[in-house]
Amino acid sequence: MIAAIMFFLIYFGQSFGFSSNLRTICAAAGLGKKVTFFDFNWRSKIWNLVFLAGAIIGGFIAHQFLSEPGAAVQISPSTVQDLAKLGFGAPTSLQPDELFGWDAVFSVKGFLLLAISGLLIGFGTRYAGGCTSGHAISGLSNLQWPSLVAVVGFFTGGLIMTFLIFPLIFKQ
Amino acid sequence: MKWIKFLLPGIVFGIVMAKSEAISWFRIQEMFRFQSFHMYGIIGTAVVPGAIGIALIKRTKIRDFHGHPIQFQPKEKGIVRNLAGGTIFGLGWALSGACPGPIVVNIGYGFFAMIIVFIFANAGTFLYGYFKDKLPH
C-alpha cells in the first residue's frame, strides 16, 4: 500500500517525502525573510500540505469508523516485560498514557519529553535530508547510498534512546 | 479537483498507518528492541515493491501524468549529514514513537498530545535552517 502511494505521487510528478512539509510550513510562516533556507517558492509544495491534511483525515477515519473501541496493540510479551521495568503498563490502546495522557502532557517532564522529541525529529530530518518516508522508503527503493547511511543513523539514534537514555529518564 | 489527487492518497496513507499500528509508540519500541517482525514487515513490503517499481520506471522510461519523463532527485551525499542528522532524528523517533507522517496521523486519530511534538518539530526544522551554514555536512 505504501509503495502504491509512492508510485501514485511519482505518477503525478511529485515524490513521497513527508518531512519536507515542516520546511514548507516554516517558509509559509514567512521565515524566509530571516533565514534563506526558507526562502523558496513554498506554494509549489502545497500539494504535500494537502497530502498532510489527508493523513490527518485518514487518522480520524481510522479511529472513528474502522476501529473497535478499546482495541489495544498486541505487542510481543517480551516488549511488555521490558517496558514494565521502565514503568509502562501493558498497552490499553495505540499509545501509552504515561507519555500521551493529559496527566503526562501537563507535567513539566512529560511536556519537555514531547517538546524535545519534536525538536530532535525536526532538526534531524532536515539535517539528514529526509525522514522515514523520504529516506527509508523512497530513498532505499531508489537504491540511494545516502539513504542507507541515514537509515543506519535512524537506528543508531533509536537504539541509543531505547537502551541508554530510556533507563535514565524513566527510572522507577 | 486539482488537489483531490493528493488529498485521497493522504487519507489512504493515514488509514494504512493507523490500521497497521505503525503510528503506535509500542510498535516502535518493539521494533527498536528487535522483538517482533511487525514494523520490519511494513517497511519491507514498501521498499521491495518500491525498488522493483522504480527499476521498471527507469528501464521502460514511462512518462508521468503530465507527459514529462519521470526523474528521481538523487539524495544529497555526505556521511556527516546523513549519519549525524539520522542519529538525531532516531533519538526523537524512539522517544515519541512517531516520525513526521505518524505524528499528524496521531493528531487525526485523537492523540492531541502529538500537537506539541508537531509544533516543536517545526521549531527543530527552523533551528536547522538557522544553523545550516555552521554545521558540517
Chai-1 contact restraints between the chains, C-beta under 6 A:
chainA,res_idxA,chainB,res_idxB,connection_type,confidence,min_distance_angstrom,max_distance_angstrom,comment,restraint_id
A,M1,B,V16,contact,1.0,0.0,6.0,A-B,restraint_1
A,I2,B,A46,contact,1.0,0.0,6.0,A-B,restraint_2
A,A3,B,A46,contact,1.0,0.0,6.0,A-B,restraint_3
A,A3,B,P49,contact,1.0,0.0,6.0,A-B,restraint_4
A,A3,B,G50,contact,1.0,0.0,6.0,A-B,restraint_5
A,I5,B,P9,contact,1.0,0.0,6.0,A-B,restraint_6
A,I5,B,F13,contact,1.0,0.0,6.0,A-B,restraint_7
A,M6,B,G50,contact,1.0,0.0,6.0,A-B,restraint_8
A,F7,B,G53,contact,1.0,0.0,6.0,A-B,restraint_9
A,F8,B,P9,contact,1.0,0.0,6.0,A-B,restraint_10
A,Y11,B,D64,contact,1.0,0.0,6.0,A-B,restraint_11
A,Y11,B,F65,contact,1.0,0.0,6.0,A-B,restraint_12
A,F12,B,K5,contact,1.0,0.0,6.0,A-B,restraint_13
A,F12,B,F65,contact,1.0,0.0,6.0,A-B,restraint_14
A,G13,B,D64,contact,1.0,0.0,6.0,A-B,restraint_15
A,G13,B,H66,contact,1.0,0.0,6.0,A-B,restraint_16
A,F18,B,P100,contact,1.0,0.0,6.0,A-B,restraint_17
A,F18,B,G101,contact,1.0,0.0,6.0,A-B,restraint_18
A,S19,B,P100,contact,1.0,0.0,6.0,A-B,restraint_19
A,L22,B,A121,contact,1.0,0.0,6.0,A-B,restraint_20
A,L22,B,N122,contact,1.0,0.0,6.0,A-B,restraint_21
A,L22,B,T125,contact,1.0,0.0,6.0,A-B,restraint_22
A,R23,B,T125,contact,1.0,0.0,6.0,A-B,restraint_23
A,I25,B,N122,contact,1.0,0.0,6.0,A-B,restraint_24
A,C26,B,T125,contact,1.0,0.0,6.0,A-B,restraint_25
A,C26,B,F126,contact,1.0,0.0,6.0,A-B,restraint_26
A,V35,B,G129,contact,1.0,0.0,6.0,A-B,restraint_27
A,V35,B,Y130,contact,1.0,0.0,6.0,A-B,restraint_28
A,F37,B,G129,contact,1.0,0.0,6.0,A-B,restraint_29
A,F37,B,K132,contact,1.0,0.0,6.0,A-B,restraint_30
A,F38,B,G129,contact,1.0,0.0,6.0,A-B,restraint_31
A,W47,B,F6,contact,1.0,0.0,6.0,A-B,restraint_32
A,V50,B,W3,contact,1.0,0.0,6.0,A-B,restraint_33
A,V50,B,F6,contact,1.0,0.0,6.0,A-B,restraint_34
A,V50,B,L7,contact,1.0,0.0,6.0,A-B,restraint_35
A,F51,B,F6,contact,1.0,0.0,6.0,A-B,restraint_36
A,F51,B,G10,contact,1.0,0.0,6.0,A-B,restraint_37
A,L52,B,V104,contact,1.0,0.0,6.0,A-B,restraint_38
A,G54,B,L7,contact,1.0,0.0,6.0,A-B,restraint_39
A,G54,B,G10,contact,1.0,0.0,6.0,A-B,restraint_40
A,G54,B,I11,contact,1.0,0.0,6.0,A-B,restraint_41
A,A55,B,G10,contact,1.0,0.0,6.0,A-B,restraint_42
A,A55,B,F13,contact,1.0,0.0,6.0,A-B,restraint_43
A,A55,B,G14,contact,1.0,0.0,6.0,A-B,restraint_44
A,A55,B,V104,contact,1.0,0.0,6.0,A-B,restraint_45
A,A55,B,V105,contact,1.0,0.0,6.0,A-B,restraint_46
A,I56,B,V104,contact,1.0,0.0,6.0,A-B,restraint_47
A,I56,B,I107,contact,1.0,0.0,6.0,A-B,restraint_48
A,I56,B,G108,contact,1.0,0.0,6.0,A-B,restraint_49
A,I57,B,I11,contact,1.0,0.0,6.0,A-B,restraint_50
A,G58,B,I11,contact,1.0,0.0,6.0,A-B,restraint_51
A,G58,B,G14,contact,1.0,0.0,6.0,A-B,restraint_52
A,G58,B,I15,contact,1.0,0.0,6.0,A-B,restraint_53
A,G59,B,G14,contact,1.0,0.0,6.0,A-B,restraint_54
A,G59,B,A18,contact,1.0,0.0,6.0,A-B,restraint_55
A,G59,B,V105,contact,1.0,0.0,6.0,A-B,restraint_56
A,G59,B,G108,contact,1.0,0.0,6.0,A-B,restraint_57
A,G59,B,Y109,contact,1.0,0.0,6.0,A-B,restraint_58
A,F60,B,G108,contact,1.0,0.0,6.0,A-B,restraint_59
A,I61,B,I15,contact,1.0,0.0,6.0,A-B,restraint_60
A,A62,B,I15,contact,1.0,0.0,6.0,A-B,restraint_61
A,A62,B,A18,contact,1.0,0.0,6.0,A-B,restraint_62
A,A62,B,K19,contact,1.0,0.0,6.0,A-B,restraint_63
A,H63,B,Y109,contact,1.0,0.0,6.0,A-B,restraint_64
A,H63,B,G110,contact,1.0,0.0,6.0,A-B,restraint_65
A,V73,B,E21,contact,1.0,0.0,6.0,A-B,restraint_66
A,V73,B,S24,contact,1.0,0.0,6.0,A-B,restraint_67
A,V73,B,F26,contact,1.0,0.0,6.0,A-B,restraint_68
A,I75,B,F26,contact,1.0,0.0,6.0,A-B,restraint_69
A,I75,B,E30,contact,1.0,0.0,6.0,A-B,restraint_70
A,S76,B,E30,contact,1.0,0.0,6.0,A-B,restraint_71
A,S76,B,Q35,contact,1.0,0.0,6.0,A-B,restraint_72
A,S76,B,S36,contact,1.0,0.0,6.0,A-B,restraint_73
A,S78,B,Q35,contact,1.0,0.0,6.0,A-B,restraint_74
A,T79,B,Q29,contact,1.0,0.0,6.0,A-B,restraint_75
A,T79,B,E30,contact,1.0,0.0,6.0,A-B,restraint_76
A,T79,B,R33,contact,1.0,0.0,6.0,A-B,restraint_77
A,T79,B,Q35,contact,1.0,0.0,6.0,A-B,restraint_78
A,P91,B,F26,contact,1.0,0.0,6.0,A-B,restraint_79
A,L94,B,S24,contact,1.0,0.0,6.0,A-B,restraint_80
A,Q95,B,W25,contact,1.0,0.0,6.0,A-B,restraint_81
A,Q95,B,F111,contact,1.0,0.0,6.0,A-B,restraint_82
A,P96,B,W25,contact,1.0,0.0,6.0,A-B,restraint_83
A,F100,B,F111,contact,1.0,0.0,6.0,A-B,restraint_84
A,F100,B,A113,contact,1.0,0.0,6.0,A-B,restraint_85
A,V105,B,A113,contact,1.0,0.0,6.0,A-B,restraint_86
A,L114,B,I116,contact,1.0,0.0,6.0,A-B,restraint_87
A,L114,B,V117,contact,1.0,0.0,6.0,A-B,restraint_88
A,A115,B,F120,contact,1.0,0.0,6.0,A-B,restraint_89
A,S117,B,G92,contact,1.0,0.0,6.0,A-B,restraint_90
A,S117,B,L95,contact,1.0,0.0,6.0,A-B,restraint_91
A,S117,B,S96,contact,1.0,0.0,6.0,A-B,restraint_92
A,S117,B,V117,contact,1.0,0.0,6.0,A-B,restraint_93
A,G118,B,V117,contact,1.0,0.0,6.0,A-B,restraint_94
A,G118,B,F120,contact,1.0,0.0,6.0,A-B,restraint_95
A,G118,B,A121,contact,1.0,0.0,6.0,A-B,restraint_96
A,L119,B,F120,contact,1.0,0.0,6.0,A-B,restraint_97
A,L119,B,G124,contact,1.0,0.0,6.0,A-B,restraint_98
A,L120,B,I88,contact,1.0,0.0,6.0,A-B,restraint_99
A,L120,B,L91,contact,1.0,0.0,6.0,A-B,restraint_100
A,L120,B,G92,contact,1.0,0.0,6.0,A-B,restraint_101
A,I121,B,F89,contact,1.0,0.0,6.0,A-B,restraint_102
A,I121,B,G92,contact,1.0,0.0,6.0,A-B,restraint_103
A,I121,B,A121,contact,1.0,0.0,6.0,A-B,restraint_104
A,G122,B,A121,contact,1.0,0.0,6.0,A-B,restraint_105
A,G122,B,G124,contact,1.0,0.0,6.0,A-B,restraint_106
A,G122,B,T125,contact,1.0,0.0,6.0,A-B,restraint_107
A,F123,B,I88,contact,1.0,0.0,6.0,A-B,restraint_108
A,F123,B,G124,contact,1.0,0.0,6.0,A-B,restraint_109
A,F123,B,L127,contact,1.0,0.0,6.0,A-B,restraint_110
A,F123,B,Y128,contact,1.0,0.0,6.0,A-B,restraint_111
A,G124,B,G85,contact,1.0,0.0,6.0,A-B,restraint_112
A,G124,B,I88,contact,1.0,0.0,6.0,A-B,restraint_113
A,G124,B,F89,contact,1.0,0.0,6.0,A-B,restraint_114
A,T125,B,F89,contact,1.0,0.0,6.0,A-B,restraint_115
A,R126,B,T125,contact,1.0,0.0,6.0,A-B,restraint_116
A,R126,B,Y128,contact,1.0,0.0,6.0,A-B,restraint_117
A,Y127,B,R81,contact,1.0,0.0,6.0,A-B,restraint_118
A,Y127,B,G85,contact,1.0,0.0,6.0,A-B,restraint_119
A,Y127,B,Y128,contact,1.0,0.0,6.0,A-B,restraint_120
A,A128,B,N82,contact,1.0,0.0,6.0,A-B,restraint_121
A,A128,B,G85,contact,1.0,0.0,6.0,A-B,restraint_122
A,A128,B,G86,contact,1.0,0.0,6.0,A-B,restraint_123
A,A128,B,F89,contact,1.0,0.0,6.0,A-B,restraint_124
A,G129,B,E76,contact,1.0,0.0,6.0,A-B,restraint_125
A,C131,B,C99,contact,1.0,0.0,6.0,A-B,restraint_126
A,C131,B,P100,contact,1.0,0.0,6.0,A-B,restraint_127
A,T132,B,C99,contact,1.0,0.0,6.0,A-B,restraint_128
A,S133,B,G101,contact,1.0,0.0,6.0,A-B,restraint_129
A,I137,B,A46,contact,1.0,0.0,6.0,A-B,restraint_130
A,G139,B,K75,contact,1.0,0.0,6.0,A-B,restraint_131
A,L140,B,V47,contact,1.0,0.0,6.0,A-B,restraint_132
A,S141,B,V47,contact,1.0,0.0,6.0,A-B,restraint_133
A,S141,B,G50,contact,1.0,0.0,6.0,A-B,restraint_134
A,S141,B,A51,contact,1.0,0.0,6.0,A-B,restraint_135
A,S141,B,I54,contact,1.0,0.0,6.0,A-B,restraint_136
A,N142,B,I54,contact,1.0,0.0,6.0,A-B,restraint_137
A,N142,B,F72,contact,1.0,0.0,6.0,A-B,restraint_138
A,Q144,B,K75,contact,1.0,0.0,6.0,A-B,restraint_139
A,P146,B,K75,contact,1.0,0.0,6.0,A-B,restraint_140
A,P146,B,K77,contact,1.0,0.0,6.0,A-B,restraint_141
A,P146,B,N82,contact,1.0,0.0,6.0,A-B,restraint_142
A,S147,B,K75,contact,1.0,0.0,6.0,A-B,restraint_143
A,V149,B,N82,contact,1.0,0.0,6.0,A-B,restraint_144
A,V149,B,L83,contact,1.0,0.0,6.0,A-B,restraint_145
A,A150,B,N82,contact,1.0,0.0,6.0,A-B,restraint_146
A,A150,B,G86,contact,1.0,0.0,6.0,A-B,restraint_147
A,G153,B,L83,contact,1.0,0.0,6.0,A-B,restraint_148
A,G153,B,G86,contact,1.0,0.0,6.0,A-B,restraint_149
A,G153,B,T87,contact,1.0,0.0,6.0,A-B,restraint_150
A,F154,B,G86,contact,1.0,0.0,6.0,A-B,restraint_151
A,F154,B,F89,contact,1.0,0.0,6.0,A-B,restraint_152
A,F154,B,G90,contact,1.0,0.0,6.0,A-B,restraint_153
A,T156,B,T87,contact,1.0,0.0,6.0,A-B,restraint_154
A,T156,B,G90,contact,1.0,0.0,6.0,A-B,restraint_155
A,G157,B,T87,contact,1.0,0.0,6.0,A-B,restraint_156
A,G157,B,G90,contact,1.0,0.0,6.0,A-B,restraint_157
A,G157,B,L91,contact,1.0,0.0,6.0,A-B,restraint_158
A,G158,B,F32,contact,1.0,0.0,6.0,A-B,restraint_159
A,G158,B,G90,contact,1.0,0.0,6.0,A-B,restraint_160
A,G158,B,W93,contact,1.0,0.0,6.0,A-B,restraint_161
A,G158,B,A94,contact,1.0,0.0,6.0,A-B,restraint_162
A,M161,B,L91,contact,1.0,0.0,6.0,A-B,restraint_163
A,M161,B,A94,contact,1.0,0.0,6.0,A-B,restraint_164
A,M161,B,L95,contact,1.0,0.0,6.0,A-B,restraint_165
A,T162,B,F32,contact,1.0,0.0,6.0,A-B,restraint_166
A,T162,B,A94,contact,1.0,0.0,6.0,A-B,restraint_167
